[in-house]
Amino acid sequence: MRPEERVMFEIYRETSYNMKYRVVYFTELGDHDKDKEISRALAGDHVFDGFLGSEHRREAKRAIAGLLERMNDGDALSGQQIESELEAFLA
């Protein structure tokens, strides 16, 4: 798989008052939102990062959205658990 066929992402937790878990897909950011989104991610607490393969990108994003929902509902997932659940999608 060529590097341009992968999507770099990070799951992080906001450090503001709501402490929500979020994801940023770095390689899909446009010029108009790149600085804001990168700054937001850098200001948060790192949880997990990696690369998604392009062949199952939609399914991978749905899986990540499900993980975020669980985590924002109070499910404490470790980086190892996240990696295990996303293993089929990671490049």
mmCIF file as gemmi writes it, N, C-alpha and C atoms, coordinates in Angstrom:
data_model
loop_
_atom_site.group_PDB
_atom_site.id
_atom_site.type_symbol
_atom_site.label_atom_id
_atom_site.label_alt_id
_atom_site.label_comp_id
_atom_site.label_asym_id
_atom_site.label_entity_id
_atom_site.label_seq_id
_atom_site.pdbx_PDB_ins_code
_atom_site.Cartn_x
_atom_site.Cartn_y
_atom_site.Cartn_z
_atom_site.occupancy
_atom_site.B_iso_or_equiv
_atom_site.pdbx_formal_charge
_atom_site.auth_seq_id
_atom_site.auth_asym_id
_atom_site.pdbx_PDB_model_num
ATOM 1 N N . MET Axp A 1 ? 0.842 -1.178 0 1 0 ? 1 A 1
ATOM 2 C CA . MET Axp A 1 ? 0 0 0 1 0 ? 1 A 1
ATOM 3 C C . MET Axp A 1 ? 0.888 1.241 0 1 0 ? 1 A 1
ATOM 4 N N . ARG Axp A 2 ? 0.595 2.146 -0.896 1 0 ? 2 A 1
ATOM 5 C CA . ARG Axp A 2 ? 1.369 3.385 -0.983 1 0 ? 2 A 1
ATOM 6 C C . ARG Axp A 2 ? 0.951 4.33 0.145 1 0 ? 2 A 1
ATOM 7 N N . PRO Axp A 3 ? 1.88 5.171 0.63 1 0 ? 3 A 1
ATOM 8 C CA . PRO Axp A 3 ? 1.566 6.098 1.727 1 0 ? 3 A 1
ATOM 9 C C . PRO Axp A 3 ? 0.364 6.99 1.434 1 0 ? 3 A 1
ATOM 10 N N . GLU Axp A 4 ? 0.179 7.407 0.189 1 0 ? 4 A 1
ATOM 11 C CA . GLU Axp A 4 ? -0.945 8.301 -0.125 1 0 ? 4 A 1
ATOM 12 C C . GLU Axp A 4 ? -2.289 7.585 -0.091 1 0 ? 4 A 1
ATOM 13 N N . GLU Axp A 5 ? -2.278 6.267 0.036 1 0 ? 5 A 1
ATOM 14 C CA . GLU Axp A 5 ? -3.512 5.499 0.131 1 0 ? 5 A 1
ATOM 15 C C . GLU Axp A 5 ? -3.94 5.272 1.573 1 0 ? 5 A 1
ATOM 16 N N . ARG Axp A 6 ? -3.199 5.805 2.506 1 0 ? 6 A 1
ATOM 17 C CA . ARG Axp A 6 ? -3.518 5.632 3.925 1 0 ? 6 A 1
ATOM 18 C C . ARG Axp A 6 ? -4.062 6.934 4.5 1 0 ? 6 A 1
ATOM 19 N N . VAL Axp A 7 ? -4.833 6.809 5.56 1 0 ? 7 A 1
ATOM 20 C CA . VAL Axp A 7 ? -5.38 7.967 6.258 1 0 ? 7 A 1
ATOM 21 C C . VAL Axp A 7 ? -4.79 7.982 7.666 1 0 ? 7 A 1
ATOM 22 N N . MET Axp A 8 ? -4.056 9.051 7.986 1 0 ? 8 A 1
ATOM 23 C CA . MET Axp A 8 ? -3.472 9.198 9.312 1 0 ? 8 A 1
ATOM 24 C C . MET Axp A 8 ? -4.523 9.811 10.232 1 0 ? 8 A 1
ATOM 25 N N . PHE Axp A 9 ? -4.687 9.213 11.416 1 0 ? 9 A 1
ATOM 26 C CA . PHE Axp A 9 ? -5.694 9.709 12.357 1 0 ? 9 A 1
ATOM 27 C C . PHE Axp A 9 ? -5.169 9.699 13.781 1 0 ? 9 A 1
ATOM 28 N N . GLU Axp A 10 ? -5.864 10.434 14.627 1 0 ? 10 A 1
ATOM 29 C CA . GLU Axp A 10 ? -5.577 10.426 16.066 1 0 ? 10 A 1
ATOM 30 C C . GLU Axp A 10 ? -6.886 10.514 16.823 1 0 ? 10 A 1
ATOM 31 N N . ILE Axp A 11 ? -7.012 9.687 17.842 1 0 ? 11 A 1
ATOM 32 C CA . ILE Axp A 11 ? -8.105 9.788 18.806 1 0 ? 11 A 1
ATOM 33 C C . ILE Axp A 11 ? -7.529 10.506 20.009 1 0 ? 11 A 1
ATOM 34 N N . TYR Axp A 12 ? -8.225 11.526 20.465 1 0 ? 12 A 1
ATOM 35 C CA . TYR Axp A 12 ? -7.747 12.3 21.604 1 0 ? 12 A 1
ATOM 36 C C . TYR Axp A 12 ? -8.923 12.69 22.49 1 0 ? 12 A 1
ATOM 37 N N . ARG Axp A 13 ? -8.61 13.148 23.68 1 0 ? 13 A 1
ATOM 38 C CA . ARG Axp A 13 ? -9.635 13.62 24.611 1 0 ? 13 A 1
ATOM 39 C C . ARG Axp A 13 ? -9.417 15.106 24.83 1 0 ? 13 A 1
ATOM 40 N N . GLU Axp A 14 ? -10.475 15.855 24.63 1 0 ? 14 A 1
ATOM 41 C CA . GLU Axp A 14 ? -10.38 17.299 24.848 1 0 ? 14 A 1
ATOM 42 C C . GLU Axp A 14 ? -10.049 17.575 26.309 1 0 ? 14 A 1
ATOM 43 N N . THR Axp A 15 ? -9.316 18.622 26.541 1 0 ? 15 A 1
ATOM 44 C CA . THR Axp A 15 ? -8.973 18.985 27.915 1 0 ? 15 A 1
ATOM 45 C C . THR Axp A 15 ? -9.874 20.093 28.445 1 0 ? 15 A 1
ATOM 46 N N . SER Axp A 16 ? -10.833 20.541 27.616 1 0 ? 16 A 1
ATOM 47 C CA . SER Axp A 16 ? -11.772 21.567 28.065 1 0 ? 16 A 1
ATOM 48 C C . SER Axp A 16 ? -12.767 20.958 29.046 1 0 ? 16 A 1
ATOM 49 N N . TYR Axp A 17 ? -13.713 21.728 29.459 1 0 ? 17 A 1
ATOM 50 C CA . TYR Axp A 17 ? -14.64 21.304 30.505 1 0 ? 17 A 1
ATOM 51 C C . TYR Axp A 17 ? -15.462 20.066 30.139 1 0 ? 17 A 1
ATOM 52 N N . ASN Axp A 18 ? -15.737 19.807 28.859 1 0 ? 18 A 1
ATOM 53 C CA . ASN Axp A 18 ? -16.578 18.66 28.524 1 0 ? 18 A 1
ATOM 54 C C . ASN Axp A 18 ? -15.812 17.347 28.376 1 0 ? 18 A 1
ATOM 55 N N . MET Axp A 19 ? -14.488 17.396 28.182 1 0 ? 19 A 1
ATOM 56 C CA . MET Axp A 19 ? -13.619 16.215 28.154 1 0 ? 19 A 1
ATOM 57 C C . MET Axp A 19 ? -14.088 15.145 27.166 1 0 ? 19 A 1
ATOM 58 N N . LYS Axp A 20 ? -14.614 15.528 26.022 1 0 ? 20 A 1
ATOM 59 C CA . LYS Axp A 20 ? -15.102 14.597 25.004 1 0 ? 20 A 1
ATOM 60 C C . LYS Axp A 20 ? -13.941 13.946 24.259 1 0 ? 20 A 1
ATOM 61 N N . TYR Axp A 21 ? -14.162 12.708 23.866 1 0 ? 21 A 1
ATOM 62 C CA . TYR Axp A 21 ? -13.225 12.022 22.997 1 0 ? 21 A 1
ATOM 63 C C . TYR Axp A 21 ? -13.566 12.392 21.562 1 0 ? 21 A 1
ATOM 64 N N . ARG Axp A 22 ? -12.538 12.636 20.764 1 0 ? 22 A 1
ATOM 65 C CA . ARG Axp A 22 ? -12.72 13.049 19.374 1 0 ? 22 A 1
ATOM 66 C C . ARG Axp A 22 ? -11.672 12.367 18.507 1 0 ? 22 A 1
ATOM 67 N N . VAL Axp A 23 ? -11.882 12.44 17.203 1 0 ? 23 A 1
ATOM 68 C CA . VAL Axp A 23 ? -10.913 11.92 16.243 1 0 ? 23 A 1
ATOM 69 C C . VAL Axp A 23 ? -10.634 13.001 15.212 1 0 ? 23 A 1
ATOM 70 N N . VAL Axp A 24 ? -9.413 13.04 14.744 1 0 ? 24 A 1
ATOM 71 C CA . VAL Axp A 24 ? -9.048 13.915 13.629 1 0 ? 24 A 1
ATOM 72 C C . VAL Axp A 24 ? -8.356 13.048 12.588 1 0 ? 24 A 1
ATOM 73 N N . TYR Axp A 25 ? -8.782 13.208 11.339 1 0 ? 25 A 1
ATOM 74 C CA . TYR Axp A 25 ? -8.177 12.499 10.216 1 0 ? 25 A 1
ATOM 75 C C . TYR Axp A 25 ? -7.245 13.486 9.523 1 0 ? 25 A 1
ATOM 76 N N . PHE Axp A 26 ? -5.993 13.48 9.92 1 0 ? 26 A 1
ATOM 77 C CA . PHE Axp A 26 ? -5.031 14.488 9.483 1 0 ? 26 A 1
ATOM 78 C C . PHE Axp A 26 ? -4.891 14.58 7.968 1 0 ? 26 A 1
ATOM 79 N N . THR Axp A 27 ? -4.796 13.447 7.305 1 0 ? 27 A 1
ATOM 80 C CA . THR Axp A 27 ? -4.537 13.463 5.869 1 0 ? 27 A 1
ATOM 81 C C . THR Axp A 27 ? -5.767 13.845 5.047 1 0 ? 27 A 1
ATOM 82 N N . GLU Axp A 28 ? -6.906 14.074 5.7 1 0 ? 28 A 1
ATOM 83 C CA . GLU Axp A 28 ? -8.111 14.5 4.989 1 0 ? 28 A 1
ATOM 84 C C . GLU Axp A 28 ? -8.473 15.952 5.269 1 0 ? 28 A 1
ATOM 85 N N . LEU Axp A 29 ? -7.65 16.638 6.041 1 0 ? 29 A 1
ATOM 86 C CA . LEU Axp A 29 ? -7.942 18.026 6.384 1 0 ? 29 A 1
ATOM 87 C C . LEU Axp A 29 ? -7.688 18.938 5.19 1 0 ? 29 A 1
ATOM 88 N N . GLY Axp A 30 ? -8.59 19.878 4.996 1 0 ? 30 A 1
ATOM 89 C CA . GLY Axp A 30 ? -8.39 20.893 3.969 1 0 ? 30 A 1
ATOM 90 C C . GLY Axp A 30 ? -7.583 22.048 4.524 1 0 ? 30 A 1
ATOM 91 N N . ASP Axp A 31 ? -7.103 22.897 3.658 1 0 ? 31 A 1
ATOM 92 C CA . ASP Axp A 31 ? -6.286 24.035 4.091 1 0 ? 31 A 1
ATOM 93 C C . ASP Axp A 31 ? -7.035 24.965 5.028 1 0 ? 31 A 1
ATOM 94 N N . HIS Axp A 32 ? -8.342 25.11 4.846 1 0 ? 32 A 1
ATOM 95 C CA . HIS Axp A 32 ? -9.11 26.059 5.656 1 0 ? 32 A 1
ATOM 96 C C . HIS Axp A 32 ? -9.317 25.596 7.099 1 0 ? 32 A 1
ATOM 97 N N . ASP Axp A 33 ? -9.246 24.295 7.37 1 0 ? 33 A 1
ATOM 98 C CA . ASP Axp A 33 ? -9.477 23.82 8.73 1 0 ? 33 A 1
ATOM 99 C C . ASP Axp A 33 ? -8.279 23.12 9.354 1 0 ? 33 A 1
ATOM 100 N N . LYS Axp A 34 ? -7.206 23 8.614 1 0 ? 34 A 1
ATOM 101 C CA . LYS Axp A 34 ? -6.046 22.24 9.069 1 0 ? 34 A 1
ATOM 102 C C . LYS Axp A 34 ? -5.469 22.772 10.382 1 0 ? 34 A 1
ATOM 103 N N . ASP Axp A 35 ? -5.163 24.059 10.439 1 0 ? 35 A 1
ATOM 104 C CA . ASP Axp A 35 ? -4.533 24.63 11.638 1 0 ? 35 A 1
ATOM 105 C C . ASP Axp A 35 ? -5.411 24.481 12.87 1 0 ? 35 A 1
ATOM 106 N N . LYS Axp A 36 ? -6.696 24.754 12.723 1 0 ? 36 A 1
ATOM 107 C CA . LYS Axp A 36 ? -7.625 24.675 13.859 1 0 ? 36 A 1
ATOM 108 C C . LYS Axp A 36 ? -7.722 23.247 14.389 1 0 ? 36 A 1
ATOM 109 N N . GLU Axp A 37 ? -7.896 22.284 13.509 1 0 ? 37 A 1
ATOM 110 C CA . GLU Axp A 37 ? -8.063 20.895 13.923 1 0 ? 37 A 1
ATOM 111 C C . GLU Axp A 37 ? -6.783 20.313 14.522 1 0 ? 37 A 1
ATOM 112 N N . ILE Axp A 38 ? -5.653 20.643 13.935 1 0 ? 38 A 1
ATOM 113 C CA . ILE Axp A 38 ? -4.383 20.16 14.482 1 0 ? 38 A 1
ATOM 114 C C . ILE Axp A 38 ? -4.135 20.775 15.855 1 0 ? 38 A 1
ATOM 115 N N . SER Axp A 39 ? -4.413 22.053 16.007 1 0 ? 39 A 1
ATOM 116 C CA . SER Axp A 39 ? -4.236 22.711 17.31 1 0 ? 39 A 1
ATOM 117 C C . SER Axp A 39 ? -5.141 22.088 18.363 1 0 ? 39 A 1
ATOM 118 N N . ARG Axp A 40 ? -6.364 21.797 17.983 1 0 ? 40 A 1
ATOM 119 C CA . ARG Axp A 40 ? -7.315 21.185 18.919 1 0 ? 40 A 1
ATOM 120 C C . ARG Axp A 40 ? -6.809 19.815 19.372 1 0 ? 40 A 1
ATOM 121 N N . ALA Axp A 41 ? -6.321 19.022 18.425 1 0 ? 41 A 1
ATOM 122 C CA . ALA Axp A 41 ? -5.808 17.694 18.765 1 0 ? 41 A 1
ATOM 123 C C . ALA Axp A 41 ? -4.563 17.785 19.644 1 0 ? 41 A 1
ATOM 124 N N . LEU Axp A 42 ? -3.661 18.707 19.317 1 0 ? 42 A 1
ATOM 125 C CA . LEU Axp A 42 ? -2.434 18.859 20.107 1 0 ? 42 A 1
ATOM 126 C C . LEU Axp A 42 ? -2.719 19.333 21.523 1 0 ? 42 A 1
ATOM 127 N N . ALA Axp A 43 ? -3.788 20.109 21.698 1 0 ? 43 A 1
ATOM 128 C CA . ALA Axp A 43 ? -4.144 20.604 23.025 1 0 ? 43 A 1
ATOM 129 C C . ALA Axp A 43 ? -4.81 19.516 23.868 1 0 ? 43 A 1
ATOM 130 N N . GLY Axp A 44 ? -5.299 18.472 23.228 1 0 ? 44 A 1
ATOM 131 C CA . GLY Axp A 44 ? -5.966 17.394 23.944 1 0 ? 44 A 1
ATOM 132 C C . GLY Axp A 44 ? -4.994 16.342 24.449 1 0 ? 44 A 1
ATOM 133 N N . ASP Axp A 45 ? -5.556 15.355 25.128 1 0 ? 45 A 1
ATOM 134 C CA . ASP Axp A 45 ? -4.769 14.236 25.636 1 0 ? 45 A 1
ATOM 135 C C . ASP Axp A 45 ? -4.793 13.104 24.613 1 0 ? 45 A 1
ATOM 136 N N . HIS Axp A 46 ? -3.624 12.713 24.154 1 0 ? 46 A 1
ATOM 137 C CA . HIS Axp A 46 ? -3.497 11.645 23.158 1 0 ? 46 A 1
ATOM 138 C C . HIS Axp A 46 ? -4.035 10.327 23.716 1 0 ? 46 A 1
ATOM 139 N N . VAL Axp A 47 ? -4.817 9.623 22.905 1 0 ? 47 A 1
ATOM 140 C CA . VAL Axp A 47 ? -5.349 8.319 23.286 1 0 ? 47 A 1
ATOM 141 C C . VAL Axp A 47 ? -4.812 7.224 22.36 1 0 ? 47 A 1
ATOM 142 N N . PHE Axp A 48 ? -4.906 7.443 21.038 1 0 ? 48 A 1
ATOM 143 C CA . PHE Axp A 48 ? -4.478 6.432 20.081 1 0 ? 48 A 1
ATOM 144 C C . PHE Axp A 48 ? -4.294 7.087 18.726 1 0 ? 48 A 1
ATOM 145 N N . ASP Axp A 49 ? -3.339 6.595 17.946 1 0 ? 49 A 1
ATOM 146 C CA . ASP Axp A 49 ? -3.174 7.091 16.582 1 0 ? 49 A 1
ATOM 147 C C . ASP Axp A 49 ? -2.738 5.957 15.682 1 0 ? 49 A 1
ATOM 148 N N . GLY Axp A 50 ? -2.867 6.184 14.4 1 0 ? 50 A 1
ATOM 149 C CA . GLY Axp A 50 ? -2.463 5.172 13.439 1 0 ? 50 A 1
ATOM 150 C C . GLY Axp A 50 ? -2.824 5.577 12.03 1 0 ? 50 A 1
ATOM 151 N N . PHE Axp A 51 ? -2.78 4.598 11.152 1 0 ? 51 A 1
ATOM 152 C CA . PHE Axp A 51 ? -3.117 4.792 9.749 1 0 ? 51 A 1
ATOM 153 C C . PHE Axp A 51 ? -4.194 3.794 9.357 1 0 ? 51 A 1
ATOM 154 N N . LEU Axp A 52 ? -5.174 4.271 8.627 1 0 ? 52 A 1
ATOM 155 C CA . LEU Axp A 52 ? -6.219 3.413 8.089 1 0 ? 52 A 1
ATOM 156 C C . LEU Axp A 52 ? -5.908 3.12 6.632 1 0 ? 52 A 1
ATOM 157 N N . GLY Axp A 53 ? -6.132 1.892 6.218 1 0 ? 53 A 1
ATOM 158 C CA . GLY Axp A 53 ? -6.002 1.554 4.814 1 0 ? 53 A 1
ATOM 159 C C . GLY Axp A 53 ? -7.196 2.092 4.045 1 0 ? 53 A 1
ATOM 160 N N . SER Axp A 54 ? -6.995 2.448 2.805 1 0 ? 54 A 1
ATOM 161 C CA . SER Axp A 54 ? -8.058 3.075 2.027 1 0 ? 54 A 1
ATOM 162 C C . SER Axp A 54 ? -9.164 2.112 1.614 1 0 ? 54 A 1
ATOM 163 N N . GLU Axp A 55 ? -8.868 0.81 1.566 1 0 ? 55 A 1
ATOM 164 C CA . GLU Axp A 55 ? -9.852 -0.131 1.052 1 0 ? 55 A 1
ATOM 165 C C . GLU Axp A 55 ? -11.084 -0.301 1.947 1 0 ? 55 A 1
ATOM 166 N N . HIS Axp A 56 ? -10.958 -0.032 3.227 1 0 ? 56 A 1
ATOM 167 C CA . HIS Axp A 56 ? -12.084 -0.166 4.154 1 0 ? 56 A 1
ATOM 168 C C . HIS Axp A 56 ? -12.283 1.113 4.966 1 0 ? 56 A 1
ATOM 169 N N . ARG Axp A 57 ? -12.038 2.23 4.342 1 0 ? 57 A 1
ATOM 170 C CA . ARG Axp A 57 ? -12.059 3.517 5.041 1 0 ? 57 A 1
ATOM 171 C C . ARG Axp A 57 ? -13.414 3.808 5.698 1 0 ? 57 A 1
ATOM 172 N N . ARG Axp A 58 ? -14.495 3.586 4.975 1 0 ? 58 A 1
ATOM 173 C CA . ARG Axp A 58 ? -15.826 3.891 5.543 1 0 ? 58 A 1
ATOM 174 C C . ARG Axp A 58 ? -16.136 3.029 6.755 1 0 ? 58 A 1
ATOM 175 N N . GLU Axp A 59 ? -15.847 1.74 6.636 1 0 ? 59 A 1
ATOM 176 C CA . GLU Axp A 59 ? -16.099 0.84 7.753 1 0 ? 59 A 1
ATOM 177 C C . GLU Axp A 59 ? -15.225 1.201 8.949 1 0 ? 59 A 1
ATOM 178 N N . ALA Axp A 60 ? -13.985 1.579 8.678 1 0 ? 60 A 1
ATOM 179 C CA . ALA Axp A 60 ? -13.068 1.967 9.747 1 0 ? 60 A 1
ATOM 180 C C . ALA Axp A 60 ? -13.581 3.211 10.47 1 0 ? 60 A 1
ATOM 181 N N . LYS Axp A 61 ? -14.069 4.178 9.711 1 0 ? 61 A 1
ATOM 182 C CA . LYS Axp A 61 ? -14.588 5.4 10.338 1 0 ? 61 A 1
ATOM 183 C C . LYS Axp A 61 ? -15.837 5.104 11.164 1 0 ? 61 A 1
ATOM 184 N N . ARG Axp A 62 ? -16.663 4.181 10.703 1 0 ? 62 A 1
ATOM 185 C CA . ARG Axp A 62 ? -17.837 3.793 11.498 1 0 ? 62 A 1
ATOM 186 C C . ARG Axp A 62 ? -17.4 3.112 12.793 1 0 ? 62 A 1
ATOM 187 N N . ALA Axp A 63 ? -16.372 2.272 12.699 1 0 ? 63 A 1
ATOM 188 C CA . ALA Axp A 63 ? -15.859 1.601 13.893 1 0 ? 63 A 1
ATOM 189 C C . ALA Axp A 63 ? -15.289 2.618 14.882 1 0 ? 63 A 1
ATOM 190 N N . ILE Axp A 64 ? -14.556 3.606 14.381 1 0 ? 64 A 1
ATOM 191 C CA . ILE Axp A 64 ? -13.998 4.641 15.252 1 0 ? 64 A 1
ATOM 192 C C . ILE Axp A 64 ? -15.119 5.461 15.88 1 0 ? 64 A 1
ATOM 193 N N . ALA Axp A 65 ? -16.135 5.8 15.104 1 0 ? 65 A 1
ATOM 194 C CA . ALA Axp A 65 ? -17.274 6.551 15.651 1 0 ? 65 A 1
ATOM 195 C C . ALA Axp A 65 ? -17.943 5.761 16.772 1 0 ? 65 A 1
ATOM 196 N N . GLY Axp A 66 ? -18.059 4.461 16.601 1 0 ? 66 A 1
ATOM 197 C CA . GLY Axp A 66 ? -18.627 3.616 17.646 1 0 ? 66 A 1
ATOM 198 C C . GLY Axp A 66 ? -17.777 3.596 18.899 1 0 ? 66 A 1
ATOM 199 N N . LEU Axp A 67 ? -16.466 3.533 18.717 1 0 ? 67 A 1
ATOM 200 C CA . LEU Axp A 67 ? -15.56 3.573 19.867 1 0 ? 67 A 1
ATOM 201 C C . LEU Axp A 67 ? -15.676 4.9 20.607 1 0 ? 67 A 1
ATOM 202 N N . LEU Axp A 68 ? -15.725 6.006 19.855 1 0 ? 68 A 1
ATOM 203 C CA . LEU Axp A 68 ? -15.856 7.322 20.486 1 0 ? 68 A 1
ATOM 204 C C . LEU Axp A 68 ? -17.153 7.424 21.273 1 0 ? 68 A 1
ATOM 205 N N . GLU Axp A 69 ? -18.223 6.901 20.698 1 0 ? 69 A 1
ATOM 206 C CA . GLU Axp A 69 ? -19.512 6.935 21.395 1 0 ? 69 A 1
ATOM 207 C C . GLU Axp A 69 ? -19.434 6.157 22.703 1 0 ? 69 A 1
ATOM 208 N N . ARG Axp A 70 ? -18.857 4.981 22.65 1 0 ? 70 A 1
ATOM 209 C CA . ARG Axp A 70 ? -18.696 4.183 23.872 1 0 ? 70 A 1
ATOM 210 C C . ARG Axp A 70 ? -17.848 4.914 24.902 1 0 ? 70 A 1
ATOM 211 N N . MET Axp A 71 ? -16.734 5.476 24.459 1 0 ? 71 A 1
ATOM 212 C CA . MET Axp A 71 ? -15.835 6.168 25.383 1 0 ? 71 A 1
ATOM 213 C C . MET Axp A 71 ? -16.497 7.409 25.968 1 0 ? 71 A 1
ATOM 214 N N . ASN Axp A 72 ? -17.236 8.144 25.148 1 0 ? 72 A 1
ATOM 215 C CA . ASN Axp A 72 ? -17.928 9.331 25.651 1 0 ? 72 A 1
ATOM 216 C C . ASN Axp A 72 ? -19.088 8.968 26.57 1 0 ? 72 A 1
ATOM 217 N N . ASP Axp A 73 ? -19.547 7.718 26.494 1 0 ? 73 A 1
ATOM 218 C CA . ASP Axp A 73 ? -20.584 7.23 27.408 1 0 ? 73 A 1
ATOM 219 C C . ASP Axp A 73 ? -19.997 6.625 28.679 1 0 ? 73 A 1
ATOM 220 N N . GLY Axp A 74 ? -18.664 6.677 28.802 1 0 ? 74 A 1
ATOM 221 C CA . GLY Axp A 74 ? -18.022 6.238 30.035 1 0 ? 74 A 1
ATOM 222 C C . GLY Axp A 74 ? -17.239 4.938 29.954 1 0 ? 74 A 1
ATOM 223 N N . ASP Axp A 75 ? -17.226 4.274 28.817 1 0 ? 75 A 1
ATOM 224 C CA . ASP Axp A 75 ? -16.472 3.035 28.666 1 0 ? 75 A 1
ATOM 225 C C . ASP Axp A 75 ? -14.982 3.379 28.586 1 0 ? 75 A 1
ATOM 226 N N . ALA Axp A 76 ? -14.203 2.903 29.535 1 0 ? 76 A 1
ATOM 227 C CA . ALA Axp A 76 ? -12.764 3.188 29.569 1 0 ? 76 A 1
ATOM 228 C C . ALA Axp A 76 ? -12.027 2.141 28.733 1 0 ? 76 A 1
ATOM 229 N N . LEU Axp A 77 ? -11.583 2.539 27.547 1 0 ? 77 A 1
ATOM 230 C CA . LEU Axp A 77 ? -10.861 1.64 26.662 1 0 ? 77 A 1
ATOM 231 C C . LEU Axp A 77 ? -9.384 2.008 26.648 1 0 ? 77 A 1
ATOM 232 N N . SER Axp A 78 ? -8.537 1.018 26.756 1 0 ? 78 A 1
ATOM 233 C CA . SER Axp A 78 ? -7.093 1.255 26.682 1 0 ? 78 A 1
ATOM 234 C C . SER Axp A 78 ? -6.682 1.345 25.215 1 0 ? 78 A 1
ATOM 235 N N . GLY Axp A 79 ? -5.495 1.853 24.98 1 0 ? 79 A 1
ATOM 236 C CA . GLY Axp A 79 ? -4.95 1.894 23.634 1 0 ? 79 A 1
ATOM 237 C C . GLY Axp A 79 ? -4.874 0.507 23.023 1 0 ? 79 A 1
ATOM 238 N N . GLN Axp A 80 ? -4.559 -0.484 23.833 1 0 ? 80 A 1
ATOM 239 C CA . GLN Axp A 80 ? -4.474 -1.863 23.363 1 0 ? 80 A 1
ATOM 240 C C . GLN Axp A 80 ? -5.857 -2.384 22.945 1 0 ? 80 A 1
ATOM 241 N N . GLN Axp A 81 ? -6.891 -2.034 23.693 1 0 ? 81 A 1
ATOM 242 C CA . GLN Axp A 81 ? -8.247 -2.452 23.332 1 0 ? 81 A 1
ATOM 243 C C . GLN Axp A 81 ? -8.702 -1.773 22.041 1 0 ? 81 A 1
ATOM 244 N N . ILE Axp A 82 ? -8.374 -0.497 21.895 1 0 ? 82 A 1
ATOM 245 C CA . ILE Axp A 82 ? -8.73 0.228 20.677 1 0 ? 82 A 1
ATOM 246 C C . ILE Axp A 82 ? -8.026 -0.402 19.484 1 0 ? 82 A 1
ATOM 247 N N . GLU Axp A 83 ? -6.738 -0.67 19.633 1 0 ? 83 A 1
ATOM 248 C CA . GLU Axp A 83 ? -5.981 -1.284 18.554 1 0 ? 83 A 1
ATOM 249 C C . GLU Axp A 83 ? -6.576 -2.639 18.166 1 0 ? 83 A 1
ATOM 250 N N . SER Axp A 84 ? -6.964 -3.409 19.149 1 0 ? 84 A 1
ATOM 251 C CA . SER Axp A 84 ? -7.548 -4.713 18.891 1 0 ? 84 A 1
ATOM 252 C C . SER Axp A 84 ? -8.852 -4.594 18.102 1 0 ? 84 A 1
ATOM 253 N N . GLU Axp A 85 ? -9.677 -3.614 18.445 1 0 ? 85 A 1
ATOM 254 C CA . GLU Axp A 85 ? -10.957 -3.437 17.764 1 0 ? 85 A 1
ATOM 255 C C . GLU Axp A 85 ? -10.786 -2.853 16.354 1 0 ? 85 A 1
ATOM 256 N N . LEU Axp A 86 ? -9.7 -2.136 16.121 1 0 ? 86 A 1
ATOM 257 C CA . LEU Axp A 86 ? -9.46 -1.543 14.81 1 0 ? 86 A 1
ATOM 258 C C . LEU Axp A 86 ? -8.468 -2.325 13.963 1 0 ? 86 A 1
ATOM 259 N N . GLU Axp A 87 ? -7.991 -3.428 14.482 1 0 ? 87 A 1
ATOM 260 C CA . GLU Axp A 87 ? -6.905 -4.186 13.839 1 0 ? 87 A 1
ATOM 261 C C . GLU Axp A 87 ? -7.17 -4.473 12.36 1 0 ? 87 A 1
ATOM 262 N N . ALA Axp A 88 ? -8.386 -4.818 12.005 1 0 ? 88 A 1
ATOM 263 C CA . ALA Axp A 88 ? -8.701 -5.154 10.61 1 0 ? 88 A 1
ATOM 264 C C . ALA Axp A 88 ? -8.578 -3.978 9.669 1 0 ? 88 A 1
ATOM 265 N N . PHE Axp A 89 ? -8.588 -2.755 10.219 1 0 ? 89 A 1
ATOM 266 C CA . PHE Axp A 89 ? -8.575 -1.55 9.39 1 0 ? 89 A 1
ATOM 267 C C . PHE Axp A 89 ? -7.229 -0.833 9.352 1 0 ? 89 A 1
ATOM 268 N N . LEU Axp A 90 ? -6.341 -1.179 10.262 1 0 ? 90 A 1
ATOM 269 C CA . LEU Axp A 90 ? -5.078 -0.46 10.379 1 0 ? 90 A 1
ATOM 270 C C . LEU Axp A 90 ? -4.108 -0.87 9.28 1 0 ? 90 A 1
ATOM 271 N N . ALA Axp A 91 ? -3.429 0.122 8.736 1 0 ? 91 A 1
ATOM 272 C CA . ALA Axp A 91 ? -2.454 -0.133 7.658 1 0 ? 91 A 1
ATOM 273 C C . ALA Axp A 91 ? -1.056 -0.197 8.236 1 0 ? 91 A 1
